[in-house]
Amino acid sequence: MDGIGFASKFPPTVADIMKTLKPIILVLSTGYICVYFSEHLFWARVRPDDSPANWLMLWVAYSLVAFVFLALVQYFRVRNIWALFLAGAAYGWLLEGVVVQTTYEMLPLSISFTGLAWHALITIWIGWYLIQKTFISSSVWSALRLFVLIGFLYGLWAIYWRLDPDGGVATIPEFALFSLTTTALVIFAYGLANWSLSSPFTINRWGIGFVGFLFAPYFFFVTVPAAPSAILILPFLLLSVYLGLRWNRSSERQGSLLDTFHGQVPLWKYVSMMTLPGTGICVYALALSLNLHWYTNWVLYIITTPLGFVVFGMSLYKLLKNRATVIP
């Protein structure tokens, strides 16, 4: 009987293959969504050292961190924006505090920018959460309004690079080609993520172990020698995230956001995201034609850097308060 049962599993069925592939595709698609908002929108151009090989390695690195983020969302039953911000903080600090060492460059402000101020606020709250929520909502105009607004801000942000000491500002055709291409790819990633979430995302212990095996040696042998303060700062930051998410898990009785971010999305909603680069291109072209010299980066820094600290503190407070109402 055991032999028959074992043999009946071979060859694997299409359902078995899809069950294996969907979590992998979800991680990879989420990884590219993160690349788009954390890298493509940030740099807003092809840089001199960019290459297909570099972009592939970037996608792999972001996908590894995206796997940790998704695992946190699922395990700690992240369903509200406060817990989500903490998961986004972990995502941001793993990137900026391990993979690169910008978290320690201008303390204490660098704790927020860019780990909290860009990655958690923009990439996770807007790119991962708000856009996916908009895709599955029934509202007709919410998607267009959101994409036009993001595109407008994207175009304003991009004009800063002409004032950067390193230069490298893109021409209007270069900016247009870069924006349209990367947005088309992220639309495809959103579609794959939606399809992948039609099956529950399960946390694979082997996957967690593999990612930990990659990050731990890198942190001790690359990050710490480059920034010795990381040995004290990063564990403290991640511990605060863990405590907040643990409070959330103890008070949240439903599933995570991963249980809600799937469903039928009309094709026009995906296509409507092209208004994001379309708006950005118009703003960018107008700014260059008027020869505007605006330090839009400083506007963003001044707003989002303190906001990152404030939202992080509010997130911990809200989750502790929620836990206190559930557990006397």
N, C-alpha and C positions, 0 to 999 in steps of 0.2 A: 504494500500500500504506500509506504514512504517513497519507494522508488518511483511508483506511478505518479504520485503527487509532485515529486521533484522534477520528473521528466516533463510533466504537463506545463511547466513554466517556461519551457524552451520550445520554439523561439519566443521571445517576449512579445506580448501583444502591443498594438499601437497605444493602448491606454497606459501600459506599463512604461513605454518609452516617453510618452507625454508627461507622466507623473515624475519622471526623472529630469526631464528637460525643463519643465516650467519653472522650478526654483532657480535654475541656472540662468535661464533667460530673464527672469525677474531681476536677478542681481546685476546682470550685464546691462539691461535696459535702464535700471535705476542708476547704475554707474555712469551711463552716458548722459542721463538727465542731469546728474550732478556735475559732470564735465562741462555741459553746456552753460549752466548758470554760474558755476564757480570759476571757470576758465574762459570759455568763449565770450561770454558777455563781459567779463572783466577786461580781457586784453583787447577785444573788439577788432582784431586784425590778425593776419598771419605774421608771426615774428620771424626774424632772420634765422633763428636756430630751430624753427619748427620743421618737422618732417613727418611723413606717414609713420615711420618707426617710433618717433617721439610721441606722437599722438596715441599710438597703440599702447605704449607703455603707460602713458597718462591714463588712458581708459582702464587698463588693468589695475593700476594703483587705486583709482577712484572706485572701481568695482569692489575691491577688497574692503575698502572703508564702507562702501554702501552695504555690503553684506553685514558688517557689524551694526550699522544703523538699522537695517531691517530686522535683525535679530533682537535688538533692543526694543524696537517698536512692538514686535510680536510677543516677546517674553514678558515685558513689563506692562502689557495691555495698554499701550499708548493710544489714547482715543481723544484727548483734549489738547488744545494748542499749548498748554503749559508743559505738559509732559513731553510733547513733541519738540518744544524748544530745547529741553534738556537733552533729548536724543540728538537733536541737531548740534548742540554744543559739543557732545562727544564726537560727532562726525567732524566738526570743524577743528577741534583740538587734536584729533588724531592726524589730520592732514597738516595743520600748521605747527603742531607741537611734536610730531614724530617724523613724518615724511620730510617736511622742511622744518626749519627752526625759527620761523618768524614770530611765534608766540613769545619768545624771550628777547626780542631785539629792542623793544622800547617799553619796558615795564613801567607802570601797570597797564598802559593803554593798549599794548600789543596783545594783552589777554583777550580783549574784545575785538580789535580789528586785526585779523579778519575772521578769526574763529567764530565769534558771535555775530559781529556786525555785518558780515557778508554771508558766511556759510550757513549759520543758523537762521538769520532773519530772511535773507534773500533766497538762497538755494533751497533750504528745507521748507520754511514757512510759505514762500511764494511759489518757487519752482516745483517742489515735490508735492506740497499739500494743496495750496489754493488752486493751482491749475488743474490738478487731477479732480479736485472737488467740483470745479467749474465744468469739466468735461462730462461728468456723470449727472450734473444737475439738469433740471428741466427748463431753466431760464434760457431764453433765446438770445438776449443781448448781453448777458453778463460776461460771456466769453470774449466778445468783441471789445467791450469796454476795458476789460482787464488787459488784453493783448495790446490795444492801442496805448494804454497808459504805460505799460512796461516798455513798449517800443519808443515812446516819447522820452522816457527817462534814460533808456539805453543810448539813444542818439545824443542826448546831452552829455552823458558820461563819456562817450567815445571821443568827443572833441577835445577832451583834456589831453589826450596822448600827443597832440601836436605841440604841447607845451612841456612835455616830459623831457628831462635832460638827455635821455637816450634817443629821443626822436622816434623815427619809425612810423610816423602817422600814415595811415592808409589813404590812398586816393578814393574818390567816390566810387568808381567801378570796383576797386579792390574791396572796399567795405561792403558794397552791395553783394558781390559774389560770396564773400566770407559769411555774411549774415544769412543770406538765403540758403546756402548749402548746409550750414550747421543747424539752422532751424528745421529744414526738411528732414535732417537726420534725427533730431530730437522728437519731431512729430511721430516718426516711425517708432522711436523708443517708447513714447507714451502708449502707442497702440499695442506694442508687445507687452508692456507692463500690465495694461488692462487685461489682455488675454491671459497672461500668466497667473493673475490673481483670481481667475475663475476656479482655480484649485487652491486649497489652503496652503499657506506657506509654513512649512515645518522647519524648526531649528535643527540643523544637523550638527551633532557634537563633533563629528570628524571635521566638518567645515570650520567650526569655531576653533578647534585645536590647531588646524592648519594655519589659519589666519594669525592666531596667537603665536605660533611657531615662527611666523615671518616677522611679526611686529616686535616681539620681545628682543631678539638679538639685534635688530636694527636700532631699537631705542638705546640699548646699552652700549653698542659698539660704534654707532654713527651719531645718534642724536646727542647723547650725553657728552662725548668728547667735543662736539661742536658747540654745545651750550650746556655747561655743567649745572646751571641752575635748574635744568629740566628734571633732574633726579628728585627735586623737592616739589617743584611747581606742578608738573603734570599729574603725579599721583594725587595731590590734593584736589586739583580741578576735577579729575575723573571720579574721585571719591564723592565729591559733592553731587555730581551727576547721578552716581549710583544711589545715594541716599534718597534723592528726590524721586527717582524712578521707582525705587523700592516702596516709598510712601504711596506712589500712584498705584502700584500693583496691589497693595493691601486694601485700597479703597475702590478700585475699579472692578466691577463685577461682570462687565461685558467684554467682548473681544477687542481687538485692536483696529486701527484704521485700515489695516491690510484686509480686513473682512468686509470693508465697505467700498474700496476703490476698484470696483469692477462692475461691468454692466454694459448694455448696449450704448455705444457712443455714435451718434450720426456722423457720417463722413465729413459733412460741412463744418462740424465743430473742430475737427482736426485741421481741415484746410484753413479755417478762420485764423489759426495761429500764425499764418503767413502775414497777417496784418502787423504782427510784432516787428519783424525785420522791415516790412514796408514802411511803417511809421518811423522806425529808427533811421532808415536810409533818407527819408524826406527831411528829418530834423538835421541829420549829419550833413547832407548836401546844402541845406539852407545855411547852416552855421559856417561851413567852409566858403560858400559863395559870398557871405557877408564878412568873411575874415574875422570871425569872432574869436577872441582870446579869453575864454572863461576857465577859471580854475574850478571846474565842476567837481573834481575829486575832493577838494577841501569842503565843499558843501555836504557831500556824502559823508565824509569823515566826521564832521562836526555833529551831524544828526545821528548817525548810526552807531558811532563808538560809545557815547554815553547810553544810548538806547539799548545796546547789547547788554551792558551791565544791569540796567534797570529791569529789563525783561527777565534776565537770568534770576535776579533777586525775587522778582514777582512770582516767577515759576516755582521756586523753592517754597515761598510763602503760601501760594495757593495750594500746592500739593500737600504741604504739612497741615494746612487748615482742613482740606478734604479728608485727610487721614484721621484727624482728631474728631471729625463729626461721625465717622464710621466706627472707630475704635474708642470707646470711652476711656 
